Amino acid sequence: MSDIDLCPRFEAAVGLIGKRWTGLIVEVLLKRPLRFSEISQAIPQLSDRMLAERLKELEAAGIVERHVYPDTPVRVEYSLTAKGRDLAPVMDALHQWANRWMLVPTHSAP
């Protein structure tokens, strides 16, 4: 047995939140509930297929909830649950760390 044991809950949390695009989806939903198209516009590099997949995963994990409004046409919004909103300080800490340590790639003209 290793002298460094990882907590299975921590490992599961990092596995979920660390998936590509998941953090960005949580970040935009921390602002307010959004429709699918609004999330897609906020994260333009994210394909609709991958967005749908990540939203289903977050919903299954109890982080996101899907609200269907019987308007014409039907309106669907996604919002964070209490569990999802509890990620706000985690996201803030990640912002602070990123601002200090992450370099933004620059594109130079040839």
C-alpha positions in Angstrom: 0.0 0.0 0.0 1.2 3.5 -0.9 2.1 6.1 1.8 0.0 8.5 -0.3 -3.7 7.4 -0.4 -6.2 9.4 -2.4 -9.7 9.9 -1.1 -12.1 8.1 -3.5 -14.6 11.1 -3.2 -11.9 13.5 -4.2 -10.9 11.3 -7.1 -14.5 11.1 -8.3 -14.9 14.9 -8.0 -11.8 15.6 -10.0 -12.9 13.0 -12.5 -16.2 14.7 -13.0 -15.3 18.4 -12.8 -12.0 17.8 -14.6 -13.6 16.5 -17.8 -13.1 18.7 -20.8 -15.8 21.5 -21.0 -17.4 20.6 -17.7 -15.8 23.5 -15.7 -16.7 26.0 -18.4 -20.3 24.8 -18.4 -20.5 25.2 -14.6 -18.9 28.6 -14.9 -21.5 30.0 -17.3 -24.3 28.5 -15.3 -23.0 30.1 -12.1 -24.1 33.4 -13.7 -27.8 32.4 -14.3 -30.0 29.7 -15.7 -29.4 29.4 -19.5 -31.0 27.7 -22.5 -29.0 25.2 -24.5 -28.3 27.7 -27.3 -27.1 30.3 -24.8 -24.6 27.9 -23.3 -23.5 26.9 -26.7 -23.0 30.6 -27.7 -21.0 31.2 -24.4 -18.6 28.3 -25.2 -18.3 28.5 -29.0 -15.6 25.8 -29.3 -17.9 23.2 -27.7 -19.9 21.1 -30.1 -23.7 20.7 -29.5 -23.2 16.9 -29.2 -20.6 17.3 -26.5 -22.6 19.9 -24.7 -25.6 17.6 -24.6 -23.4 14.8 -23.2 -21.9 16.9 -20.5 -25.2 18.4 -19.4 -26.6 14.8 -19.1 -23.6 13.8 -17.0 -24.0 16.9 -14.8 -27.7 16.3 -14.4 -27.1 12.6 -13.4 -24.5 13.8 -10.8 -27.1 16.2 -9.4 -25.1 19.4 -10.3 -27.4 20.6 -13.1 -31.2 20.5 -13.4 -33.2 20.8 -16.5 -36.4 22.8 -16.5 -39.0 22.4 -19.2 -41.5 25.3 -19.6 -44.6 24.4 -21.6 -44.4 27.5 -23.7 -45.0 27.5 -27.5 -42.4 26.5 -28.5 -41.3 24.5 -25.5 -38.5 26.3 -23.6 -35.8 24.4 -21.7 -33.4 26.0 -19.3 -30.5 24.6 -17.4 -29.5 25.7 -13.9 -27.2 24.7 -11.1 -28.7 22.8 -8.2 -27.5 23.7 -4.6 -24.8 21.1 -5.1 -23.7 22.8 -8.3 -23.8 26.3 -6.7 -21.6 25.0 -4.0 -18.8 24.9 -6.6 -18.7 28.7 -6.8 -15.8 29.0 -4.3 -13.9 26.2 -6.0 -14.3 28.0 -9.4 -13.2 31.3 -7.7 -10.1 29.6 -6.3 -9.4 28.1 -9.7 -9.7 31.6 -11.3 -7.2 33.0 -8.8 -4.8 30.2 -9.4 -5.1 30.5 -13.2 -4.6 34.3 -13.1 -1.4 33.8 -11.2 0.1 30.7 -13.0 -1.5 30.1 -16.4 0.0 31.7 -19.5 -2.4 32.7 -22.2 -1.0 31.6 -25.6 -0.3 34.5 -27.9 -0.5 34.3 -31.7 2.2 36.1 -33.5 1.9 37.0 -37.1 4.3 35.2 -39.5 
